Amino acid sequence: MKLPFSVDLNNKVAVVTGGAGVLGGYWVDALASCGAKVAILDRNLSQAERRADEVKAAGGIAIGVEADVLSKESLHKAHELVLQQFGACDILLNGAGGNHPKGTTTKEYLYPEDLNNEAEDLITFFDLDEQGIRFVFDLNFLGTLLPSQEFSKDMIGRKGCTIINVSSMNAYTPLTKIPAYSAAKAAISNFTQWLAVHMSKVGIRVNAIAPGFFVTNQNEALLKTEDGGFTPRAEKILNSTPMNRFGEPEELLGALLFLVNEDASSFVNGIVIPVDGGFSAYSGV
């Protein structure tokens, strides 16, 4: 993998939740390329192990670990395995997250006639499923808080330890149709600031990256048509992104490596870095 720059992470232990995903895989590769021993946590053990095998084939050090970020028991077991295999965690990257159709409306706006529309495919604000919303909020927010509780225990009083969360453009300005995801990511940004303050006396820095719009397996169907073109929603995103394109996963790596490098960011704490092509700066006018 070609890195924007290299940092020395030799003898560092990095734990990446959601590390078998598309973006998570890039983060794993970057950390391993810089010398870190990377524990790839994922609910799907076979995917995590396959990803670890790819890292090792490229000369890196990695293990795949089964973990449910919503289960304290599962995280504790994963933590014990990481301690046995690699030692104490220096870097925690909370990459697990996602959306769910049941926390999503089908239209951007509510119209009076929608209240009497009995179409099965119409989901208004009033039709949002409680369990769907709970799933999205838990996966993103609790799925960041619980791993932080578990792995930050290793970091207390040790130099160069850091937690990196993954926020979103939705945290700055909520996108239409996805209220649960937007609220959950806003919570992550707020939690990042809270935890940075809370951990400041024990030497743990806490920051976040807020990706703009990247095409992944989760959102490809929403952004691309069957013939490879862009959907109307994708066109709206591009029109609101001054650089007029989607991001490439590699373009997240500079922010990641900056935040994990104690020499570069030792006084950087409690920030959320947008990597968005100018989306968060554009008013639409």
Secondary structure per residue as TSV (DSSP state, phi and psi in degrees):
chain	resnum	aa	ss	phi	psi
A	1	M	-	360.0	138.8
A	2	K	-	-90.0	119.1
A	3	L	-	-97.0	149.6
A	4	P	S	-65.0	-30.8
A	5	F	S	-165.0	163.6
A	6	S	-	-111.8	146.0
A	7	V	-	-126.6	157.9
A	8	D	-	-90.4	106.2
A	9	L	-	-114.5	19.6
A	10	N	T	-59.6	138.7
A	11	N	T	71.1	6.3
A	12	K	-	-91.5	145.3
A	13	V	E	-109.7	121.6
A	14	A	E	-113.5	132.7
A	15	V	E	-112.8	124.9
A	16	V	E	-121.9	111.6
A	17	T	E	-80.9	146.8
A	18	G	T	66.7	23.5
A	19	G	T	-71.3	-10.3
A	20	A	T	-91.8	-1.4
A	21	G	S	-79.4	-179.4
A	22	V	H	-64.0	-59.4
A	23	L	H	-68.8	-39.4
A	24	G	H	-58.2	-36.1
A	25	G	H	-63.0	-37.7
A	26	Y	H	-67.0	-41.1
A	27	W	H	-63.4	-41.9
A	28	V	H	-59.7	-48.2
A	29	D	H	-60.7	-41.5
A	30	A	H	-64.3	-45.5
A	31	L	H	-65.1	-42.3
A	32	A	H	-66.9	-37.8
A	33	S	H	-63.5	-25.6
A	34	C	T	-91.7	5.4
A	35	G	T	103.3	-3.1
A	36	A	-	-71.5	149.2
A	37	K	E	-87.9	118.6
A	38	V	E	-110.5	124.7
A	39	A	E	-98.4	117.7
A	40	I	E	-96.4	108.0
A	41	L	E	-97.0	130.8
A	42	D	E	-157.0	151.7
A	43	R	S	-64.7	-30.7
A	44	N	-	-95.4	102.3
A	45	L	H	-61.8	-40.8
A	46	S	H	-63.0	-38.1
A	47	Q	H	-67.7	-40.6
A	48	A	H	-63.5	-43.1
A	49	E	H	-68.1	-37.8
A	50	R	H	-62.8	-41.8
A	51	R	H	-64.7	-39.9
A	52	A	H	-63.8	-39.0
A	53	D	H	-62.3	-37.9
A	54	E	H	-64.9	-40.0
A	55	V	H	-63.9	-44.5
A	56	K	H	-66.5	-35.7
A	57	A	H	-64.3	-26.4
A	58	A	T	-89.4	3.7
A	59	G	T	99.5	3.7
A	60	G	-	-93.5	-179.8
A	61	I	E	-119.1	122.2
A	62	A	E	-157.8	154.5
A	63	I	E	-134.6	149.3
A	64	G	E	-96.6	133.2
A	65	V	E	-131.9	129.8
A	66	E	E	-75.8	129.6
A	67	A	-	-158.6	137.4
A	68	D	-	-103.9	114.4
A	69	V	T	-69.2	-5.6
A	70	L	T	-102.7	7.4
A	71	S	-	-124.2	115.9
A	72	K	H	-60.9	-39.0
A	73	E	H	-64.3	-44.3
A	74	S	H	-63.5	-42.8
A	75	L	H	-65.3	-37.4
A	76	H	H	-65.1	-42.3
A	77	K	H	-62.5	-42.2
A	78	A	H	-62.8	-40.9
A	79	H	H	-61.7	-44.6
A	80	E	H	-60.4	-39.8
A	81	L	H	-66.3	-42.4
A	82	V	H	-63.1	-41.8
A	83	L	H	-61.5	-40.2
A	84	Q	H	-68.3	-41.5
A	85	Q	H	-83.9	-41.3
A	86	F	T	-121.5	-28.7
A	87	G	-	106.7	-165.6
A	88	A	S	-68.4	145.5
A	89	C	-	-76.4	130.6
A	90	D	S	-102.4	-33.8
A	91	I	E	-130.4	123.4
A	92	L	E	-114.2	120.9
A	93	L	E	-111.7	109.6
A	94	N	E	-85.5	84.9
A	95	G	-	-97.3	-8.9
A	96	A	-	-71.4	140.1
A	97	G	-	171.3	-177.0
A	98	G	-	154.0	178.5
A	99	N	-	-116.6	176.5
A	100	H	-	-147.2	137.2
A	101	P	G	-54.9	-30.2
A	102	K	G	-77.1	-5.6
A	103	G	G	-107.1	22.7
A	104	T	-	-130.0	135.7
A	105	T	-	-87.1	158.4
A	106	T	S	-88.7	-16.7
A	107	K	S	-126.1	154.4
A	108	E	S	-74.6	-34.1
A	109	Y	S	-125.8	151.5
A	110	L	-	-93.0	129.3
A	111	Y	-	-115.3	151.7
A	112	P	G	-52.9	-39.9
A	113	E	G	-67.6	-17.9
A	114	D	G	-66.2	-25.9
A	115	L	G	-68.6	-23.6
A	116	N	G	-107.0	6.9
A	117	N	-	-87.3	120.3
A	118	E	-	-101.9	17.4
A	119	A	-	-61.7	134.3
A	120	E	T	-67.0	-27.1
A	121	D	T	-89.5	3.9
A	122	L	-	-94.5	123.7
A	123	I	-	-122.4	110.6
A	124	T	-	-95.6	179.9
A	125	F	G	-55.5	-37.1
A	126	F	G	-75.9	-13.9
A	127	D	G	-96.9	-4.7
A	128	L	-	-57.9	136.1
A	129	D	-	-85.8	127.6
A	130	E	H	-57.8	-42.7
A	131	Q	H	-68.5	-34.9
A	132	G	H	-64.3	-43.7
A	133	I	H	-65.0	-42.7
A	134	R	H	-62.0	-40.6
A	135	F	H	-59.7	-47.8
A	136	V	H	-64.8	-45.5
A	137	F	H	-66.4	-42.4
A	138	D	I	-64.7	-47.2
A	139	L	I	-58.7	-43.8
A	140	N	I	-81.8	-52.1
A	141	F	I	-80.1	-58.1
A	142	L	I	-63.7	-32.0
A	143	G	H	-69.4	-7.8
A	144	T	H	-101.2	-42.3
A	145	L	H	-66.4	-47.0
A	146	L	H	-66.0	-45.8
A	147	P	H	-61.5	-34.1
A	148	S	H	-64.3	-40.5
A	149	Q	H	-60.1	-43.6
A	150	E	H	-72.1	-50.6
A	151	F	H	-88.6	-19.8
A	152	S	G	-70.0	-15.9
A	153	K	G	-58.7	-33.1
A	154	D	G	-69.5	-24.5
A	155	M	T	-90.2	-17.1
A	156	I	T	-60.9	123.1
A	157	G	T	78.7	6.0
A	158	R	-	-107.3	138.1
A	159	K	T	-73.2	141.1
A	160	G	T	81.4	16.4
A	161	C	E	-92.7	144.8
A	162	T	E	-153.5	150.9
A	163	I	E	-116.4	133.1
A	164	I	E	-123.8	120.9
A	165	N	E	-98.8	167.0
A	166	V	E	-120.1	109.6
A	167	S	-	-95.5	-147.6
A	168	S	-	-168.9	164.5
A	169	M	G	-60.7	-27.5
A	170	N	G	-63.0	-23.0
A	171	A	G	-71.2	-27.4
A	172	Y	T	-84.7	-50.6
A	173	T	S	-138.4	114.3
A	174	P	-	-63.7	132.2
A	175	L	-	-76.6	151.3
A	176	T	T	-63.7	154.4
A	177	K	T	79.9	-20.9
A	178	I	-	-122.4	67.1
A	179	P	H	-65.8	-37.9
A	180	A	H	-67.5	-45.2
A	181	Y	H	-65.7	-42.9
A	182	S	H	-61.5	-45.4
A	183	A	H	-64.8	-39.6
A	184	A	H	-65.8	-41.2
A	185	K	H	-70.9	-34.8
A	186	A	H	-61.5	-38.1
A	187	A	H	-63.5	-37.8
A	188	I	H	-65.3	-42.2
A	189	S	H	-61.2	-44.1
A	190	N	H	-65.8	-42.1
A	191	F	H	-64.0	-36.5
A	192	T	H	-58.4	-45.3
A	193	Q	H	-66.2	-43.8
A	194	W	H	-60.2	-47.7
A	195	L	H	-68.8	-32.9
A	196	A	H	-60.9	-43.0
A	197	V	H	-67.2	-46.1
A	198	H	H	-61.5	-37.5
A	199	M	T	-93.2	1.7
A	200	S	G	-65.8	-25.2
A	201	K	G	-85.7	-9.9
A	202	V	G	-113.4	12.5
A	203	G	T	82.1	19.0
A	204	I	E	-105.5	120.5
A	205	R	E	-88.5	141.8
A	206	V	E	-131.5	121.0
A	207	N	E	-139.0	176.8
A	208	A	E	-143.4	156.0
A	209	I	E	-111.9	134.6
A	210	A	E	-114.3	94.3
A	211	P	E	-65.8	144.8
A	212	G	-	-77.4	-130.1
A	213	F	-	-108.9	117.9
A	214	F	B	-125.8	141.0
A	215	V	-	-81.8	119.8
A	216	T	-	-128.4	177.0
A	217	N	T	-62.0	-32.1
A	218	Q	T	-70.4	-35.8
A	219	N	T	-113.6	1.0
A	220	E	H	-58.2	-40.1
A	221	A	H	-65.5	-26.7
A	222	L	H	-81.5	-22.9
A	223	L	H	-105.2	-24.9
A	224	K	B	-123.5	144.1
A	225	T	-	-85.1	170.9
A	226	E	T	-62.6	-29.0
A	227	D	T	-88.9	8.7
A	228	G	S	92.5	-1.1
A	229	G	-	-82.0	-175.8
A	230	F	B	-99.8	142.5
A	231	T	-	-75.6	165.0
A	232	P	H	-55.9	-37.2
A	233	R	H	-65.4	-40.5
A	234	A	H	-63.2	-40.4
A	235	E	H	-62.7	-38.2
A	236	K	H	-64.9	-39.3
A	237	I	H	-63.4	-46.5
A	238	L	H	-63.6	-38.4
A	239	N	H	-68.1	-20.7
A	240	S	T	-98.8	1.5
A	241	T	S	-108.6	108.9
A	242	P	T	-51.8	-32.9
A	243	M	T	-79.1	-5.3
A	244	N	-	55.5	41.7
A	245	R	S	-160.4	166.4
A	246	F	-	-83.7	155.5
A	247	G	B	-77.0	156.2
A	248	E	-	-99.4	140.3
A	249	P	G	-52.0	-35.3
A	250	E	G	-61.0	-22.5
A	251	E	G	-77.3	-3.6
A	252	L	G	-88.6	-14.1
A	253	L	H	-73.3	-32.1
A	254	G	H	-61.0	-44.9
A	255	A	H	-64.2	-41.4
A	256	L	H	-61.5	-50.6
A	257	L	H	-66.1	-34.5
A	258	F	H	-60.7	-46.0
A	259	L	H	-71.7	-31.7
A	260	V	H	-83.3	-14.4
A	261	N	-	-88.5	109.2
A	262	E	H	-61.7	-33.6
A	263	D	H	-64.8	-34.2
A	264	A	H	-89.4	-31.1
A	265	S	H	-132.2	31.7
A	266	S	T	-63.3	-21.8
A	267	F	T	-111.1	14.9
A	268	V	-	-98.8	115.8
A	269	N	-	-151.9	130.7
A	270	G	S	80.8	23.3
A	271	I	-	-108.1	159.9
A	272	V	E	-122.2	117.9
A	273	I	E	-96.6	115.9
A	274	P	E	-75.7	134.8
A	275	V	E	-125.2	84.8
A	276	D	S	-142.1	9.7
A	277	G	T	65.6	18.7
A	278	G	T	94.8	3.6
A	279	F	G	-55.4	-46.5
A	280	S	G	-73.4	-13.5
A	281	A	G	-96.3	-9.5
A	282	Y	-	-94.9	125.1
A	283	S	-	-85.9	-12.2
A	284	G	-	94.1	-1.1
A	285	V	-	-122.2	360.0
